[in-house]
């Protein structure tokens, strides 16, 4: 039940972030939330072997289907023009893993497409990012599906990264083709959790229900090379390496310093203080004595790159543990987080802490922009 509640909270937050971006478009009409474009494409791929054990689950190709309902931003807001009028929307993804222990995946997600060139051109490319929730039909079960040692829950967080090309073949129709990486995991809320990665080739069509209404403005790089400071408190839950073990509380307090380098980007650095109650379990398993609650803390320092979409920011952090007595996962950690302003200097944060390709913790919290 805890896993279900955590994953459902993810999808609510993702769709709220998408709605926040939608709400800042210029089309002040009843058609604002009506889809401007509908895209249907099919995929043909394979489960990527990110761990040696995954090789046993690659028993055939993975067919898939994507259905997207989106809207191309008109350019009323400056950030929309800076990003070449991005497309925002929601969609559905189905995949058959072609493996009797994994079954199928049903996914609902929000997406953002960032064009490399202007939409007016007959051929253009774009970067595709999708976030949502997947339902996998055959997770690990100690009684009847104990061979599935890579996915431990029905509900999982979903991430898609893709690069696609679009070719206009008629007035209201475009051909869409490209590659995507589709990742599903429960962020270690429940073990096992190696995750499933599907690398897929996609081909389909996009139909334009409404005409593009782009606004043109003289672009001025009026960003300020100023400093910003952020304080974020987040919480999450995680399990340890063995299935059927209890869920442990984890949290973090993060201080960030950012320096704007352009309208879109910033670089930064910061300090992380982690509280992880699951460390007590690993202390018991090791020969290192457990000295009460102080051993549940870790401290690290990180560098950061920030990609900004108006009042929504994507943070990419790479850190190093300064204090970590157990050294379970090595000294290097990383975090991908999305932050969205919700009221003045207060923002909502949802992030994923990892150790290289291994998920460690899904964090959800609040933060305050100090300057």
Protein Blocks (a to p, Z undefined) as FASTA:
>chain_A
ZZmmmmmmmmmmmmmmmmmmmmmpmblcfklmpcfbdcddddddddddfbfklmmmmgbd
cdddddddddddehlamklmmnoopadddddddddehiaklopaddddddddddfbdfkb
mbdcdddddddddddfbdcdfklmmmlmkbcbfbdcdddddddddddfbfkbccdddddd
ddddehhmaccdebpadddddddddddfbdcdddddddddfbccdddddddddddddddf
behiacdddddddddddddfbfkbccdddddddddfklmmmmmmmmbdcehjklmpccdd
dddddddehjaccdddddddfbdfkomnojbdcdddddddfbhjbccddddddehjacfb
dcddddddfZZ
